[in-house]
């Protein structure tokens, strides 16, 4: 009911402006960012927008953990409206790809719960975690420097991951308060909205008003969730140790958590609460329509019949659950609901396929002379995909969100 939804914050109803469509969403790790990415993918498809997607050599990420480069964008997805797959932030490189009126958004999560998730999720991929006896989070936090190696390829999962994703120096000392303050100031200049994972629905209300979107545009189904048995309970004292070890992330989170609540207050806490309630009611209706009148039960990947709906499993110690649609719903409901529950890798592949078809059709319809000119432009601005290879040096540190350094990336599957 759009009238009711606009009534929630009627004094600042987004419906009076056209929807904003040029967006960079910096997808951070273990922050509900996959659910947010799915919202953006569906918005792009509904509005016939172009999503920048990675070249094949990068997998489904923009050659993370290298700093983002325009070289990592697939030729068939150039001149994009949206970009949302994992990357290490590089503002200068993004400005070469995105329109001038692009709005930048990201999402943060409380460092203690985020680090527990990182430690569990990447226990088989990050050497800093693999060295720890019995995979003990307590042992790692007791002597982190005994296990951590800052120059290893996946060390960014083991310290200040948010800072690294945002282009900062994950190994800068918390004693350097000036660095943390300057880094936060740089992030604030670039990003119009920093969402907070713990308040995801409230974040979506802020997003809706920022972009002049409707209720339908922010509906979602939670994705990439772990089972309860895959989560570790933090014993007393561990959250403090995690925040001390990830001190820049903690500073970043605390600052933007405060500014987040300032934004909610500016909009009006009562009207935000009303919109959240309307969002959750619409969400329940969506769930019941997609799952045969019932609320969905997340399933282990092995039990999901449709292979495209099986989420990636990081290791045998972590169970990431997904969904399967019931067979007794209509074909229209199947088509509508499928994208809500589609994992990141499958959705990225399908989007690339559809956008490549559109690119070929539009290319074939161009006059010969213009096509030749465009081909020359592409060749001068983007190298062949084979130039992205594994023998390149490791990522540099110390870049702020405004950094202009463009380094190439090691292909990564995760």
Residue pairs with C-beta under 8 A, 6 or more apart in sequence:
1 278
2 15
2 214
2 215
4 278
5 214
5 215
5 275
5 278
5 279
5 282
6 13
6 15
7 274
8 271
8 272
8 274
8 275
8 278
9 205
9 209
9 267
9 268
9 271
9 272
9 274
9 275
10 271
11 268
11 271
12 209
12 267
12 268
12 271
14 208
14 209
14 211
14 212
14 213
14 214
15 212
15 214
16 212
17 212
18 212
19 47
19 211
19 212
19 213
19 214
19 217
20 101
20 103
20 210
20 211
20 212
20 213
21 47
21 49
21 81
21 82
22 81
22 82
22 98
22 99
22 101
22 102
22 103
23 40
23 81
23 82
23 83
23 84
23 102
23 103
23 104
23 105
23 211
24 82
24 83
24 84
24 94
24 98
24 102
24 103
24 104
24 105
25 33
25 36
25 37
25 40
25 82
25 83
25 84
25 105
25 106
26 87
26 89
26 104
26 105
26 106
26 165
26 166
26 191
27 33
27 34
27 36
27 37
27 84
27 85
27 86
27 87
28 106
28 107
28 108
28 109
28 161
28 162
28 165
28 166
29 86
29 114
29 118
29 157
29 161
29 162
29 165
30 109
30 114
30 117
30 118
30 121
30 161
31 107
31 108
31 109
31 114
31 162
31 197
32 107
32 109
32 197
32 200
32 222
33 107
34 223
34 224
34 343
34 344
35 200
35 220
35 221
35 222
35 223
35 224
36 84
36 107
36 195
36 220
37 84
37 85
37 344
38 220
38 221
38 223
38 339
38 340
38 342
38 344
38 347
39 204
39 217
39 218
39 219
39 220
40 51
40 82
40 84
41 51
41 84
41 339
41 347
41 351
42 339
42 340
43 49
43 82
43 213
43 217
44 50
44 51
44 81
44 82
44 351
45 339
45 351
46 217
49 80
49 81
49 82
50 77
50 78
50 79
50 80
50 81
50 82
50 355
51 77
51 80
51 81
51 82
51 83
51 84
51 351
51 355
52 73
52 74
52 77
52 78
52 80
52 82
52 83
52 85
52 97
52 98
53 73
53 74
53 77
53 85
53 348
53 351
53 352
53 355
54 60
54 61
54 62
54 63
54 72
54 73
54 74
54 85
54 348
55 63
55 71
55 72
55 73
55 74
55 385
55 388
56 74
56 385
57 63
57 385
57 386
57 388
57 389
57 411
58 64
58 72
58 388
58 409
58 411
58 412
59 411
59 412
59 413
59 414
60 85
60 86
60 344
60 345
60 348
60 349
60 413
61 85
61 86
61 87
61 412
61 414
62 68
62 69
62 72
62 73
62 85
62 86
62 87
62 409
63 69
63 72
63 87
63 388
63 408
63 409
63 410
63 411
63 412
64 86
64 87
64 88
64 409
64 412
65 88
65 153
65 154
65 156
65 164
65 395
65 409
65 410
65 412
66 72
66 88
66 392
66 395
66 407
66 408
66 409
66 410
67 88
67 89
67 90
67 93
67 167
67 395
67 396
67 399
67 403
67 405
67 406
67 407
67 409
68 87
68 88
68 89
68 90
68 93
68 94
68 406
69 90
69 93
69 406
69 407
69 408
69 409
70 93
70 96
70 97
70 381
70 382
70 406
71 382
71 383
71 387
71 388
71 406
71 408
72 87
72 388
72 408
72 409
73 80
73 97
73 382
74 352
74 356
75 359
75 378
75 382
76 352
76 355
76 356
76 358
76 359
76 360
77 352
77 355
77 359
78 97
78 378
78 382
80 97
80 98
81 99
83 94
83 97
83 98
85 344
85 348
87 165
88 164
88 165
88 167
88 395
89 165
89 166
89 167
89 401
90 167
90 399
90 403
90 404
90 405
90 406
91 167
91 190
91 401
91 402
91 403
91 404
92 402
92 403
92 404
92 405
92 406
93 404
93 406
94 102
95 102
103 192
103 193
103 210
103 211
104 190
104 191
104 192
105 191
105 192
105 193
105 194
105 195
105 207
105 210
106 166
106 187
106 191
106 193
106 194
106 195
107 194
107 195
107 196
107 197
107 203
108 162
108 194
108 195
108 196
108 197
108 252
108 253
108 256
108 257
109 162
109 196
109 197
109 198
109 253
110 197
110 198
110 253
111 162
111 242
111 243
111 246
111 249
111 250
111 253
112 234
112 238
112 239
112 242
112 243
113 234
114 161
114 162
114 197
114 249
115 161
115 242
115 245
115 246
116 137
116 231
116 232
116 234
116 242
117 226
117 231
118 157
118 158
118 161
119 129
119 137
119 140
119 232
120 226
120 230
120 231
120 232
120 317
120 318
121 226
121 314
121 318
122 129
122 154
122 157
122 314
123 129
123 130
123 135
123 314
123 315
123 317
123 318
124 130
124 314
124 315
124 317
125 154
125 157
125 314
125 315
125 414
126 152
126 154
126 155
126 157
126 158
127 149
127 152
127 154
127 155
128 140
128 147
128 148
128 149
128 152
128 154
128 155
128 157
128 158
128 159
129 135
129 140
129 147
129 157
129 158
131 146
131 147
132 139
132 140
132 147
133 139
135 317
137 232
137 234
137 238
138 235
138 238
140 147
141 238
141 241
141 242
141 245
142 241
144 158
144 159
144 245
147 158
148 155
148 158
148 159
149 155
150 159
150 170
150 171
150 397
151 394
153 394
153 410
155 170
156 164
156 165
156 170
156 395
159 170
159 171
159 245
159 246
160 168
160 170
160 171
160 246
160 247
160 248
160 249
161 170
161 246
161 249
162 249
162 252
162 253
163 169
163 170
163 172
163 183
163 248
163 249
163 252
164 170
164 397
166 183
166 187
166 252
166 401
167 399
167 400
167 401
167 403
168 183
168 248
168 397
168 398
168 399
168 400
168 401
169 179
169 183
169 248
169 397
169 398
169 399
170 248
170 397
171 397
172 179
172 180
172 248
172 398
174 180
174 244
174 247
174 248
174 251
179 248
180 247
180 248
180 251
180 252
182 400
183 248
183 252
183 400
183 401
184 251
184 252
184 255
184 256
186 400
186 401
186 402
187 194
187 252
187 256
187 401
188 194
188 256
188 259
189 401
189 402
190 401
190 402
191 401
192 210
193 203
193 206
193 207
193 210
193 263
194 256
194 259
194 260
195 203
195 204
195 206
195 207
195 260
196 202
196 203
196 256
196 257
196 260
197 203
199 260
201 276
201 279
201 280
202 264
202 272
202 276
203 260
204 218
204 220
204 279
205 218
205 267
205 272
205 275
205 276
205 279
206 260
206 263
206 264
206 267
206 272
207 213
207 218
208 214
208 215
208 217
208 218
208 275
209 267
211 217
215 278
215 279
215 282
218 279
219 279
219 282
219 283
219 286
219 340
220 283
220 340
221 286
221 287
221 290
221 296
221 323
221 340
221 341
223 311
223 322
223 341
223 343
223 344
224 311
224 320
224 343
224 344
225 298
225 320
225 321
226 318
226 319
226 320
226 321
227 298
227 300
227 319
227 321
229 319
230 317
230 318
230 319
230 320
234 242
243 250
244 250
264 272
284 295
286 337
286 340
287 295
287 296
288 294
288 295
289 329
289 333
289 337
290 296
290 325
290 329
290 333
290 336
290 337
290 340
290 341
291 323
291 325
291 326
291 329
291 337
292 326
292 328
292 329
296 323
296 341
298 321
298 322
298 323
299 321
299 322
299 323
299 324
300 319
300 321
301 310
301 311
301 313
301 319
301 320
301 321
301 322
302 310
303 324
304 310
304 322
304 323
304 324
305 324
306 324
306 325
308 342
308 343
308 346
308 350
309 322
309 323
309 324
309 325
309 338
309 341
309 342
309 343
309 346
310 322
310 343
311 320
311 321
311 322
311 343
312 320
312 343
312 344
312 345
312 414
313 319
313 320
314 320
314 414
322 341
322 343
323 341
325 334
325 337
325 338
325 341
329 337
339 347
342 350
363 371
363 374
366 374
387 408
388 408
388 409
388 411
389 411
390 410
390 411
392 407
392 408
392 409
392 410
393 407
395 407
396 405
396 407
399 405
